[in-house]
Amino acid sequence: MKSILILGASSSISKACAEIFAARGYLLFLAGRNLLELECLSKDLQIRFKTQVYYSYFDITAFVSHPDFFKKVLETIGSLYGVLMAVGSLDKKYPHTEIIAANFSGAVSILDICADYLASQKKGFIIGLSSVAGDRGRQSNYVYGASKAALTTYLQGLRNSLTSHQVHVLTVKLGLIDTKMTFGGSYPIFLAANPEKTGLKIIKALDKGKESVYIPKIWRIIMLIIRLIPEKIFKYIKI
């Protein structure tokens, strides 16, 4: 039985992906900071899909805890086939260093450990949820965008490194998704995608062996236009 580790499992997109994996009979290990929510999700998936689901507390910013956390994962499920990295922070109330830790530094810390393991067994996959915000620095979210740009580059390098070890790395550049992370923000809601449909598109991209995808697709065009605006003009645009 294939085992999947989902980091940031309480997010709407993670839940959608977890349901698809569970329906395929995969064993799941859910990780995040909200244990109550993880417990409820775990029981729900077990009842509906008749598969084994475990869960544990995980803090992406507590770097020193990551080796022991990963050891616990392996002790619980025996082996690991895939990892979904869905942890991130968009909240501007946090210091810049914490946003970078949540979106990039912490991801590198835990994914390096996962990558070493998957490379040693020469099979498996890693899905990293990045953002279209990393395509160009904008005044509204430049720290978040910088952290996601770094994550995208890291995943690209990781993919290059792991290909020879038969480990696939998928980068998902998310546009606006209708989740609690974006709730209450000043966003064009008509562009917001459904989390369940987003999860389905992520798994479809994985099945097809895609390296990098924009979800929703329209954001590939939107960000292309934004990247083409000359800097001397762009610096005066409030977006």
Disulfide bonds with the S-S distance in Angstrom:
none
